[in-house]
Amino acid sequence: MGNKWYTVGKLANTHGLRGEVKVLPSTDFPEERFAVGNKLSLQDEQSGRQLEIEITAAREQKGMFVLKLKGFNDINEVEKYKGWLLKIPEAEQGELEDGEYYYHQIIGCKAVTEDGEELGVISEILSPGANHVWVVDLSKPKGKQVLLPVIDDVILDVDVANKLVKVRLLEGLM
């Protein structure tokens, strides 16, 4: 495994006066990633700076996670890290079962219909409820999107190696 880093969350804001932070998760495993004792890399995309942090307390709150970081005990100590990303090295990614994928494996894949017609590229993954939804930026017409529910009737085949997803467009999706 190389030196690749994968984003598991973004430090969205501070929380309270005692140095807690609000994190917007971008992982399917937030309870695992933000568990007490875990070490993550806090990275700033603009400057390239990074800092290793350790989680000493965590709780979910309204779709976000409130974390307490070791060594940070005051709002002024964490404020400067707003907007920074929480990342893990490639080596810390767990093995997935068949039919499960990491976000980075799906985003950027080309979506094609079962007839071979190119739809566009998957640009985002949403988690609105019972199942994920893959957002496809359509090739034609430009600027339009289609939302694909990640269910067996719609997602027919995922070829991560070739960045290709074969889909069946059910009535009403377009």
Summary of the structure (lengths in Angstrom):
residues: 174
radius of gyration: 18.6
end to end distance: 39.5
largest distance: 57.8
contacts: 450
relative contact order: 0.16
helix: 10%
strand: 45%
